[in-house]
Amino acid sequence: MNSTGKESRHLGVHIDRTATEVYSYASDPANLPAWAHGLGGSVERIAGEWIVESSPLGRVTVAFTPPNDLGVLDHHVTLPSGETVHNSVRVIADGTGSEVVFTLRRRPGTTDADFERDADMVTADLARLKELLESD
């Protein structure tokens, strides 16, 4: 077990849609329930904050970086404990398509099994995003 929290894994998927289209869809928190099942099942804007219910983590707050032209989809997830987890996500142009890269960071105290489970959830979320965007 790497308990230091210093390990990162870059998980990516190629999507046959422009970076602008992918960014536009993925940056809208209202779309999270359709593709980010690892985060939660429903999202609602309450008092200016995006609250995700039915999350495997409990009720969490999600805050995205401000809209930008660089494909940066970084977001903070504040857990019920008050701990905030920073997630780095990029949408990168790749010809007529794009690649979405999520940097998964191991939090201190995370077991190898839990880190693998987290990686599997992120990979499944990225596959759903690809499926949704390529099905139109």
Summary of the structure (lengths in Angstrom):
residues: 136
radius of gyration: 14.6
end to end distance: 42.1
largest distance: 42.6
contacts: 379
relative contact order: 0.27
helix: 28%
strand: 35%
